[in-house]
Amino acid sequence: DASQPVSVGELGTVRPTDQLDACPAGSVMRVKDGTCEPCNPGSREAGGVCVLCEPGTAQSLAGSTECTVCAPGSVAEERGEPSCRLCAAGTNQSRAGQRECWRCAVGHFAPNPGSALCVGCLPDRITLFQGGTGAVDCVCAAGYYTTEFDPNATG
């Protein structure tokens, strides 16, 4: 019936509103043949349509009704991400649900991927750049020196 109300989804799914519950949760009805199809990874079903996951969230499974918030130390930069990406060594993200990692500040480092926080250098040591990846990047601060033999020390 041409006068029947329809639901229009972000990905182009159009069907009569009286058929919105005809598919199981996480699936939508294909207009062409009336079959149910699960929403793709990187999206979720909401009100009978597939909607892309927002930045800071992801969904790796097909047929989902929710997107998962990225944990601290991981991010999803774009809409429709199937998974959260770990922050690289030298970067961090302390909050959940974010879209970008931040380089560690001067005087700090993050040795492992997926760091929520950067680690501070020992007292009287600093890094000479942002994004340090290990204690080896910490050198003696101006006016300080070390008398201990440390093969990794440059200060």
Secondary structure by P-SEA (a helix, b strand, c coil): cccbbbbbccccccccccccccccccbbbbccccccccccccbbbcccccccccccbbbccccccccccccccbbbccccccccccccccbbbccccccccccccccbbbccccccbbbbccccbbbcccccccccccccccccccccccccccc
